[in-house]
Amino acid sequence: MKILHIGKYYPPYFGGIEKVNFDLVEGLNEAGVKTDVICFNNKYKTVIKKSSYTIFRMSRIIEIFSVPFSLSYYIKLLCIVNNYDIVHLHLPNPSAAISLLLTNFKGKIILHWHSDIVKQKFFKKIYSPFDNFIKGKAKIIIVTSKNYLDNSKDLRNYKEKCKVIPLGIDNSELVADNSFFKELKNVYRGKKIIFSLGRLTYYKGFDYLIDAAKELKDDTLILLGGTGELYSDLKKQIINADLQNKIRLLGKIPFNHLESYFKLADIFCLPSVHKSEAFGVVLIEAMSLGCPQVVFNIKGSGVPWVVQNNKTGLVVESINSRLLAKKLNLLISDDDLLEEFSRQSIKRYNILFKKQEMITKTLELYNKI
């Protein structure tokens, strides 16, 4: 059995989808299943031969509506696709889906539905016929949560093909840096810490978290990690509201420092406000390390399923800064509740969100078809 994973990008380009793609490809190869990858590359096309698999990186010509386009991507796919029994396509990735359809691939297709196309509504209308065609050809559509499946209009007519496989991580990859952790403890001594992390973009809702900081208790500090197009706007918002003593922008956090921030934090808050946040891998990272979570109840997203309200954390019912501040103040001042949520978080991670479970269930689907 030979598998080809089709992704938009692939590590060292890291995002939530890229991490899932990487973990599956590495895990499947370790299990003895020959699994290769084709993806876009920013500038140059390269073929990288790893110890057990090949990465075909095809140069991107242009990107429109956040969709990369590449003639070399299609040509390479056309040349190699029939060497594989199963193609595993990570979506959304419209140009790759169109390229796959144009190859007239005769093998089995699995779609990994990470998210609907949410923001690019005009492009979605143009792409819709191809989208329906690829869903019609697919043998199975993997969805990351039942909550997302139940609320996705795009999957409404294809539910019989859908299989829920939650995303998973291996928390042992979050390597401890004890000296850095001790340094953090010293720097933030006497402070209650709310940690937040993500790309600084429209759907993450960090402006709501900054607004909520106005009503947090004086001994509470928000540490916000990440980079993105809204960095300057968020910095101005903090300065204009005179909140420099309540919230700090950390910029990009090195991977080997992440565990220290999760361990330091009393609460992890992901204030995403839009269905573009379909799951929130960072939530299960926090969960695996016993850090209680606070999120908004995003309609149609998997986020309020990942976080169990009143068990692993708190789900704020409506998207409102004052309600968010109220929930954060309530939780951070209750040590017993924090301890209970911490225990329940680790338990939920161990049951549902381990990387090996995600790999095993995916392999079961391959064998089934």
C-alpha positions in Angstrom: 0.0 0.0 0.0 1.4 3.4 -1.1 0.0 6.7 0.1 0.5 10.2 -1.2 -0.4 13.1 1.2 -1.3 16.4 -0.6 -0.8 19.5 1.5 -0.7 23.2 1.0 2.7 23.5 2.8 4.8 21.2 4.9 7.3 21.7 7.7 9.5 23.7 8.2 6.4 25.8 7.2 4.4 25.3 10.4 0.7 25.8 11.0 -2.0 23.5 12.5 -2.7 21.6 9.2 1.0 21.3 8.4 1.7 19.8 11.9 -1.1 17.2 11.4 0.2 16.4 7.9 3.7 16.0 9.2 2.7 13.8 12.2 0.6 11.5 10.0 3.3 11.1 7.3 6.0 10.4 9.9 3.9 8.1 11.9 2.6 6.1 8.9 6.1 5.6 7.6 7.3 4.5 11.1 4.4 1.9 10.9 5.8 0.6 7.6 3.3 2.3 5.3 5.1 4.0 2.4 3.8 7.6 2.5 5.1 10.5 0.5 4.1 14.2 0.4 3.6 16.8 -2.3 3.2 20.4 -1.3 3.8 24.0 -2.4 7.1 25.9 -1.7 7.5 29.6 -1.6 10.2 29.9 -4.3 12.0 26.9 -5.5 10.9 23.4 -6.4 12.9 20.7 -4.7 12.6 16.9 -4.1 13.8 15.9 -0.7 14.6 12.2 -0.1 14.2 11.5 3.6 15.2 8.1 5.2 11.8 6.5 4.5 9.8 8.9 2.3 10.0 11.7 -0.3 8.8 15.3 -0.1 8.0 16.9 -3.5 8.1 20.7 -2.9 6.7 22.6 -5.9 7.4 26.3 -6.4 4.5 28.7 -6.0 3.8 31.1 -8.9 1.2 33.3 -7.2 -1.1 33.3 -4.3 -4.7 34.7 -4.7 -7.3 34.7 -1.8 -4.7 32.8 0.3 -4.7 30.1 -2.4 -1.2 29.2 -3.9 -1.1 28.3 -7.6 1.7 26.4 -9.4 2.0 24.8 -12.8 4.9 22.6 -11.6 2.6 21.3 -8.8 0.1 20.0 -11.3 2.7 18.6 -13.7 4.5 16.8 -10.9 1.2 15.4 -9.5 0.2 14.2 -13.0 3.6 12.4 -13.3 3.5 10.7 -9.9 -0.1 10.3 -8.7 -0.7 6.9 -10.3 2.2 5.4 -8.4 0.0 5.5 -5.3 -3.0 3.5 -4.1 -4.5 6.2 -1.9 -4.3 10.0 -2.1 -4.9 11.8 1.2 -5.8 15.4 0.5 -5.7 18.0 3.3 -8.3 20.7 2.9 -8.9 23.6 2.4 -6.5 23.6 -0.5 -8.6 24.4 -3.7 -5.8 24.6 -6.3 -4.5 21.2 -5.2 -8.0 19.7 -5.3 -8.4 21.0 -8.8 -5.0 19.7 -9.8 -5.9 16.2 -8.5 -9.2 16.2 -10.4 -7.4 17.1 -13.6 -5.1 14.1 -13.3 -8.1 11.8 -13.5 -6.6 9.7 -10.7 -8.2 6.2 -10.6 -7.2 5.2 -7.1 -8.9 6.0 -3.8 -9.2 9.5 -2.4 -9.5 10.5 1.3 -10.2 14.1 2.1 -9.0 15.5 5.5 -11.5 18.3 6.2 -9.7 20.6 8.5 -12.1 23.5 7.9 -14.7 24.9 5.5 -13.6 27.8 3.3 -15.0 30.6 5.5 -13.5 34.0 4.6 -13.1 33.9 0.8 -16.8 33.8 -0.1 -16.4 35.1 -3.7 -13.7 32.5 -4.4 -15.8 29.8 -2.8 -18.6 30.4 -5.3 -16.2 29.9 -8.2 -14.6 26.8 -6.6 -17.9 25.2 -5.6 -18.4 22.9 -8.6 -14.8 21.5 -8.1 -15.5 21.2 -4.3 -18.6 19.1 -4.9 -16.9 17.0 -7.5 -13.9 16.1 -5.2 -16.3 15.3 -2.3 -18.3 13.1 -4.7 -15.2 11.2 -5.7 -13.8 10.8 -2.2 -14.2 7.4 -0.5 -14.0 8.9 3.0 -13.9 12.4 4.5 -12.1 12.8 7.8 -13.5 15.5 10.1 -11.8 16.6 13.2 -14.9 16.8 15.5 -18.5 15.7 15.4 -19.4 19.3 16.4 -17.9 20.6 13.2 -19.5 17.9 11.1 -22.9 18.6 12.5 -22.7 22.3 11.7 -20.9 22.3 8.4 -23.2 23.2 5.5 -20.4 22.1 3.1 -20.6 18.6 4.4 -24.3 18.4 4.9 -24.9 16.2 1.8 -21.9 13.9 2.4 -22.3 12.9 6.0 -22.5 9.2 5.1 -18.9 9.4 3.9 -17.6 11.3 7.0 -15.5 9.8 9.8 -14.6 11.7 12.9 -10.9 11.4 13.9 -9.9 14.1 16.5 -6.5 15.6 16.1 -3.8 14.4 18.3 -0.4 15.4 19.6 2.5 13.9 21.5 3.2 16.1 24.5 6.6 14.6 25.0 7.6 16.7 22.0 7.2 19.8 24.2 10.7 19.6 25.5 11.3 21.0 29.0 13.8 23.8 29.5 14.1 23.9 33.3 16.5 26.8 33.5 14.2 28.9 31.3 11.2 27.9 33.4 13.0 29.0 36.6 13.8 32.3 34.9 10.1 32.9 34.0 9.0 32.0 37.6 11.4 34.6 38.9 10.4 37.3 36.4 6.7 36.9 37.0 6.8 36.1 40.7 3.6 37.2 42.5 1.5 37.3 39.3 -1.4 35.2 38.1 -0.6 34.3 34.5 -3.0 33.9 31.6 -1.2 32.6 28.6 -2.4 33.0 25.0 -0.8 31.9 21.8 -1.5 32.0 18.0 -1.0 33.8 14.8 -2.0 37.4 15.2 -4.8 37.4 12.6 -8.5 38.4 12.3 -10.2 35.2 13.6 -8.1 34.7 16.7 -9.9 37.4 18.7 -6.9 38.8 20.5 -8.5 42.3 20.5 -11.3 40.8 22.7 -8.7 39.5 25.1 -6.9 42.9 25.2 -10.3 44.5 26.0 -10.9 42.0 28.7 -7.6 42.9 30.3 -9.1 46.2 31.4 -11.3 44.3 33.9 -8.8 41.7 35.2 -7.5 41.9 38.7 -4.3 43.9 39.3 -2.3 40.7 40.1 -3.2 39.1 36.8 -0.9 39.4 33.7 -1.7 38.2 30.1 1.3 36.8 28.1 0.5 36.7 24.4 2.8 34.8 22.1 2.8 34.8 18.3 3.4 36.9 15.2 1.2 38.0 12.3 -0.3 40.9 10.4 -2.1 42.4 13.4 0.9 42.7 15.6 1.2 46.5 15.2 -2.6 47.0 15.6 -2.7 45.0 18.8 0.4 46.8 20.2 -1.4 50.2 19.5 -4.5 48.9 21.2 -2.6 48.0 24.3 -0.8 51.4 24.4 -3.9 53.4 23.7 -5.8 51.6 26.6 -2.7 52.0 28.9 -2.6 48.2 29.5 1.2 47.7 29.4 1.0 46.5 33.0 -1.7 43.9 32.1 -0.6 42.4 28.9 2.7 41.7 27.1 3.3 40.8 23.5 6.0 38.1 23.4 6.4 37.7 19.7 7.5 34.4 18.3 8.2 31.9 21.1 10.9 29.3 20.4 9.5 25.7 20.4 11.7 24.7 23.3 10.2 27.4 25.5 6.6 26.5 24.9 6.3 24.0 27.7 7.7 26.5 30.2 4.9 29.0 29.3 2.2 26.4 29.6 3.6 25.3 33.0 3.9 28.8 34.2 0.3 29.7 33.2 -2.7 29.4 35.5 -5.0 29.5 32.5 -4.6 29.2 28.7 -7.0 31.4 26.8 -7.7 31.0 23.1 -10.1 33.9 22.4 -10.9 32.9 18.8 -14.2 34.4 17.5 -14.7 32.8 14.1 -15.4 29.4 12.6 -12.0 29.6 10.8 -10.7 28.3 14.2 -12.1 24.8 13.5 -10.3 22.8 16.3 -7.4 24.6 18.0 -4.4 22.2 18.3 -2.9 24.6 20.8 -5.8 23.8 23.2 -4.8 20.1 23.4 -1.2 21.2 23.9 -2.4 23.1 27.0 -4.7 20.3 28.0 -1.9 17.7 27.8 0.2 19.8 30.3 -2.7 20.3 32.7 -3.4 23.9 31.9 -7.1 24.8 32.1 -8.6 26.5 29.1 -11.0 29.4 28.5 -12.6 29.9 25.0 -15.6 31.5 23.3 -18.5 29.4 22.2 -17.8 29.7 18.4 -20.9 28.5 16.6 -20.2 25.5 14.3 -16.6 25.1 15.4 -15.0 22.2 17.2 -13.5 24.5 19.8 -16.3 24.3 22.4 -16.2 20.5 22.0 -12.4 20.2 22.5 -12.8 22.3 25.7 -15.3 20.6 28.1 -17.2 23.4 29.8 -16.9 23.2 33.6 -14.6 20.1 33.3 -11.3 21.1 31.5 -12.1 24.8 31.4 -14.8 27.4 30.7 -16.7 28.2 27.5 -17.9 31.8 27.4 -21.3 31.6 25.9 -21.3 34.8 23.8 -18.4 36.6 22.2 -18.1 39.5 24.6 -15.0 41.0 26.3 -16.7 41.7 29.6 -18.1 38.1 29.8 -14.6 36.9 29.0 -13.1 39.0 31.8 -15.7 37.7 34.2 -14.9 34.1 33.4 -11.2 34.6 33.6 -11.5 36.4 37.0 -13.8 33.7 38.3 -11.4 30.9 37.4 -8.1 32.4 38.2 -9.2 33.2 41.8 -10.4 29.7 42.5 -7.4 27.4 43.2 -9.5 24.3 43.8 -11.3 24.7 40.5 -8.0 25.3 38.7 -6.7 22.1 40.2 -9.7 20.1 39.2 -9.7 21.4 35.7 -6.0 20.6 35.4 -6.7 16.9 36.4 -9.6 16.7 34.0 -7.6 18.2 31.2 -4.8 15.6 31.4 -7.4 12.8 31.6 -9.3 14.1 28.5 -6.0 14.4 26.5 -5.0 10.8 27.4 -8.4 9.5 26.3 -9.0 11.5 23.1 -6.1 13.5 21.8 -2.9 11.4 21.6 -1.0 11.5 18.3 -0.7 7.7 18.1 -4.5 7.3 18.3 -4.9 9.7 15.3 -2.3 7.7 13.3 -3.9 4.3 14.2 -7.4 5.4 13.3 -6.2 6.8 10.0 -4.4 3.6 9.1 -7.6 1.7 9.9 -9.3 3.8 7.3 -6.6 3.0 4.7 -7.0 -0.7 5.4 -10.8 -0.5 5.2 -10.8 1.0 1.6 
